Amino acid sequence: RKEVERLIKLFNTLAAESRDRFAAAAGLDRNMFRNILHCTFGMMDDMIMDRVFRAFDKDNDSCISVVEWVEGLSVFLRGTLEEKIKYCFEVYDLNGDGYISRDEMFHMLKNSLLKQPSEEDPDEGIKDLVEITLKKMDYDHDGKLSFLDFEKAVREENLLLEAFGPCLPDIK
């Protein structure tokens, strides 16, 4: 209960700061939330931060309410493996169709991997990585990852939870 009360108090402080800066409605707007993800949790990838915002913003009103804040952070910081699998899949399913496609994997991996200046065509290496990932995780061999594929792969190897980019905070 004390943690929830602290989260609500923190939310109210951040929301007031957001209103002062942007004259926004009660809640956290996308920019404020991305700033929190960047400054507090060290997230750098714009695409992943946008997807985390969408995972928190359950009612799609472009504003994180206090309930969305507490429920989102509950999974984000203390979620069970099942909750984190569902959350990560939601973050990685860029178009919301229930699958992580080759194209979605490519875009996320391209954003999250460091570019080596000596590589002539880094996209080829990323395409190879997508194919390796599909061989490892695509259990029904349909060329894309369903939630069941993703869940099974993560249960067999927990490190695959954030296979397409860091979308959970560091344990610290």
Salt bridges, closest charged atoms under 4 A:
GLU3 OE2 - ARG78 NH2 2.50
GLU5 OE2 - ARG1 NE 2.89
GLU17 OE2 - ARG21 NH1 3.78
ASP46 OD1 - ARG34 NH2 2.68
ASP50 OD1 - ARG30 NH1 2.23
ASP50 OD2 - ARG54 NE 3.45
GLU82 OE2 - ARG155 NH2 3.26
GLU90 OE1 - LYS58 NZ 3.18
ASP103 OD1 - HIS107 NE2 3.36
ASP123 OD1 - LYS110 NZ 3.08
GLU124 OE2 - LYS127 NZ 3.60
GLU131 OE2 - ARG102 NE 2.80
GLU151 OE2 - ARG155 NH2 3.37
